[in-house]
Amino acid sequence: MEAVEFGGTGQGIVLLHGLMSRATTWWTVAQWLKPYGRVVGIDARGHGRNPQRGPWRTEDFVADAAGSIEALGLGPAVVIGHSMGGLHALGLAATRPDLVRAIVVEDFVPDNRGKSVEDYRWYFEAWPERFESPQHIKAYFGMPGADEYFEERADGWHLIARVEDLFEIAAEWGERDYWHFVDAVRCPLLIIEAGRGGMLPGQMEEVARRANGTHLLVPEAGHVVHDDAPDVYRGAVEAFLSSTSTSPV
């Protein structure tokens, strides 16, 4: 288990990152979440400071997160997940409702069957073999926070996660759907959709309908809504926390 304690006291608030990311990328969000409870980010296997590599089934990641919540005494927790982390939040709520008070899912759809990770291999292969600095990373990708996915090594900056691991993790998403998780959710749910995130349309709204949750579309935001539209994201999450009786302690 690799966890980052961001601070705060009271109820657990667990932050689950997306594919290729790590717990520390939640730092800005964690600062305004601290009045609502004890905020903890978890590095998924194969990411950040978590050295565990495989197996990569979604159920393994969900079990890891459940184990972390239990070990740290965070349950029942508010679980907030971005992309892959949103899938894991759904899995937690579905399979371990005793550990979950409410969930926020940011820009993830439960059915990507037919998509292939091989369609994106060219994108990773086009990257420089190494990056020279955080500024090089930001200039190459043209987006704020891109350097947070990289670490410095002796010869330069490299992606923290192994690309082949990422492909293996994501391959499952094109082979199965996760509507069974959605249909088993019984806790309050907020799903936030990025208007420019590239996800298949309609599914996030359907998630909210089937789970009796709330759906918010943020038209101007890219995939990482909490970075692209931070004020909108914060307002939605804080309103959700207040409506689910998880107001500041």
N, C-alpha and C positions, 0 to 999 in steps of 0.2 A: 504494500500500500504506500502510495506517495501522495501526501496531502499538503496543501498550503493553507495555513491559518491566517486569514485576513483580519481577524479581530471581531469585536462585538460579543455580546452575551445573550443568553436566552435560547429561544428555539433555534434549531439548526437550519441553515440555509446552505444548500450544497450546489456548487457550480460545476457543470460538466461541459468541457470544451468540445470543439468540433475536430474533424479529421485533420491531421497535420499540425494541430495546435498544442497548447499546454495550459495548465491551470493558471499560470501567472498572467496570461493575456486578459484575465478577468479583473485586473487590479482596479481600473477606473470604476467599473460597475460595483465592485465590492465596497468601495468607499462610501457610496450612498446607500448601500444595503445594510451596513453595520448597525444603524439604529433599529433595524428590524430583527436582529438576532445575531447568532454566532455564524460568521460566514467562512466557509471552507471550500477551496477548490481542489479537485481531484485530478491528478495526472492519470489518464487511461494507460493501460498496458501498451508498450511500444511508443509512448509519447513522453515528452518532458523528462522528468527524473525517474520515471518508472522503467526499470530495466527488463521487466517481464515481456517476453516475446512469444505471442501465441499461446494457445489457439485463439483464433480471431472471430469466433461466432459471436453474434450480438448477445446471446445469452451469457457468454463468458464475461463480457464487459459489464452487463447488468449485475451479475453476481459479484464482480469486483466492487462495484459502487455500493451494493447492499452491504458487503462486508466492511467497507470503509465507514458507512453510516453507523453500523453496529459497533465497530471497534472504537469509534470516536464518541459514541453516545449522542448522536445527532438526531435520532428519530423520535417522533415522526417529523420529518424535515420538509421544508419547501425545496423542491429540486428544480433548478433552472438550467436548461440545456440548450446549447447552440448546435444546429445541424446534427451531426452524429450524436452529440450530447443530448439533443432533443429526443432522438430515438431511444437512447438509454433511459431518459426520464420517463418516457412512455412505458418502457419495459419494466422499470422499477414500480411505477404506479400500478401496473397490471399484475405483476407477480409477487410484489411485496408491499401490499397496501398498508401493512402495519408500520412501515418505515416512512411513508410518504403522506404529507399533509396536503400538499398542493403542488402543481407542476406548471412551469412555463416552458413552452417549446418554441424555439426560434428557427424558422425557415428550414423545415424538414418535411418531406412528404413520405407516407408509408408505403408507397408502391412505385418503384422505379424499374419494375421488371421489363426486360428487353434492352435496357441500356447496358453498355459494356465499358468497363474501365479502360480497355485497350484503345478506345476512341480518344483518350486523353494522354496516352503515353508520349506522343510527339511533343506535347506541351512541356513535360518535365525534361525530356531529352534535349530540348532547345535551350535549357538554362545553361549559363556558364558553369564550368566544372567547379568553380568556387567563386565566392563573392569576396571582394577586397575589404568591405567595411559595411556597417549598417546603412550608410548613405548610398552605397552602391546598390544595396538591396532595395531601398526605397525608390531610387531612380529607375531601376529595372522594372519593378512591378507597378510603380505609379500609384501606390495606395498607402495611406497611413497605417502604421503598425505592422507592415509586412516583415520587418526585421525581427519581430517577436517570435517568429517561427524558426529562427536560425540560431546557431550557437557558434562561438569562435573556437577554432582549433588552430594547430600550429601553422597551417598553410593558408588560413583564411576562414571565411564564414560558410557554414554548411547547414542544410536542413537538419533539424534535430531528429525527426523521425526518419526511418529508412523508407525510401521510396517503394521498394518491393513489398514491405509490410503494408504500406498504405494501399497498394493495389490489391493485395490479398484481402484486406479488411473490406474495401469498397466493392469487391467482386460479388460478395453475398447480396448486396443491395439490388443488383440486377437480376437476381435469381429467385427472390422470394418477396412476399409482401408482409406487412406488419399490422394489418387491420385487426388481427386478433388482439394485439396489445391495446389498440384504440378502444375496441369494444369492451374490454375488461376494466377500463379506467372508471373509477367511482369518485375520485376526489376532484376538487375544483381545478380547472384547466384553462390556461390562456395560451393561445397559439398566435404567434406574430409572424406575418408573411412579408417578405421583401418583394416589393414590386419589380425590382430589377435583379432578383436573385437567380433567375433561370430555372426555378423549380416548375414541375408540371402544374398547370393551373387547375384550380377547383378543389384539389385534395385537402388543403389546409382548412378551407371552409367546411368541407365534409367531416374532417376530424372533429371540429368544434361541434358540429351538429350531432354526430354520433356519440360523442362523449359528454354532451350537454355542457359544453364549455363556451369560451368567448374567442372570437376570431378577430384579429386586427390586421388589415392590409396597410402597409406603409409604402405608397407608390414610389416615392423618391429614393428609397433605400436599396442598396445592394445586399448581397448575401449576409454580411455581418451587420445586422440592423443596429446593434448596440454601439457600433462605431460610426456607421453612416448617418444615422438619425438618433443620436444619443438622447436628446431631450424628449422626443416622441417615445422612444423605448422606455426611458426612465418613468415618464408619466404613466404609461400603460402598466408597467410592472408595479409601481407604487399604488396605483388605483386598485389593481388586482389584489395586492397584499392586504390593503385596507378592507376590501370587500369580503375577503376570506378570513377576517378576524385575525390577521397577522400584522396588526398595526405596530408602530414603533414601541419598543419596550422602555 
